[in-house]
Amino acid sequence: MTDNAALGRRGEHAAAAYLTRLGWTILDRNWRCPEGELDIVAYDGRRHVVCEVKTRSTAAFGAPLEAITPDKAARLRRLAGRWAAEHRVRGADVRIDVLGLTPCTPPHRAVSRGRGVSWIAGAVFGKRRPAPADEHDPRHRRARRLGGGAPHAESCGFSVEHVRGVC
């Protein structure tokens, strides 16, 4: 297994642990069909959620969430529809979330040691960080594109950025 594959597996495990701590039920991991694979399918208590997990060793070459291109989003929608049909779930009852993970740096560990999932900024239930005021800040475009920013949490040594209903 390559280093990237091992990092991806660790990221998916951390994402599943994060979702479980939110009280969600994991229904499928690495669900496959001829068109591709879904990382995690969960139930949040109200709807089924397809969770695409993007893990990066560093954000130096872009945040993990920036890997969701329009083509990738369309593919996720098709796969979510296939999963829903196979499991007799109405397609309208399936949401697609993206979880971006990067390994925590030591300051994050010191902040949330011993607390399980700790909110770093924002909250999962609809509250968003404001976009950076400086429009030249590279986070400005990203925050606006993601609907004003995204919540962050820490799980299993990873910083987790969870954006709901992205595509």
Stockholm file with secondary structure:
# STOCKHOLM 1.0

chainA/1-167         MTDNAALGRRGEHAAAAYLTRLGWTILDRNWRCPEGELDIVAYDGRRHVVCEVKTRSTAAFGAPLEAITPDKAARLRRLAGRWAAEHRVRGADVRIDVLGLTPCTPPHRAVSRGRGVSWIAGAVFGKRRPAPADEHDPRHRRARRLGGGAPHAESCGFSVEHVRGVC
#=GR chainA/1-167 SS CCHHHHHHHHHHHHHHHHHHHTTCEEEEEEEEETTEEEEEEEECSSSEEEEEEEECSCSTTCCGGGGCCHHHHHHHHHHHHHHHHHTTCCGGGEEEEEEEEEECCHHHHHHHTTSSSCEEESCSSSCCCCCCSCTTSHHHHHHHHTTSCCCEEEETTEEEEEESSCC
#=GC SS_cons         CCHHHHHHHHHHHHHHHHHHHTTCEEEEEEEEETTEEEEEEEECSSSEEEEEEEECSCSTTCCGGGGCCHHHHHHHHHHHHHHHHHTTCCGGGEEEEEEEEEECCHHHHHHHTTSSSCEEESCSSSCCCCCCSCTTSHHHHHHHHTTSCCCEEEETTEEEEEESSCC
//
